[in-house]
Amino acid sequence: MRKHSVMVGDRVLYYAAQLSHAQRFARARQAEGIQAYVVPDPTPQRTRTARINPLTSKPYNKPQTGRQAAKRKA
C-alpha cells in the first residue's frame, strides 16, 4: 500500500494511501494557518495482473460501463 505523507517541518501529520487525500488534508491544514506540505510516496505503483477465468484459461472480460454499455444495448 502506498504511504503519501503530510508533513510539518520534519514531523509527519498524516499518512494517506491516495495522493489526492493527502493533498486535501494538507490544504485543510494550510487553511488553518499550519505550514503543511505533501511528500508523495516514491515507490512505483504495483502492476495489476489479469485475473484468469479457470474455466476458459483466458482473462475475464472488462465490464461495460458508461456510454459503451448504452451503445451495445441499442
Secondary structure, DSSP 4 states (H G I P E B T S, - for coil): ---EEEEETTEEEEEESSHHHHHHHHHHHHHTT---EEE---SPPPPPPPPBPTTTSSBPPPPP-THHHHHHH-
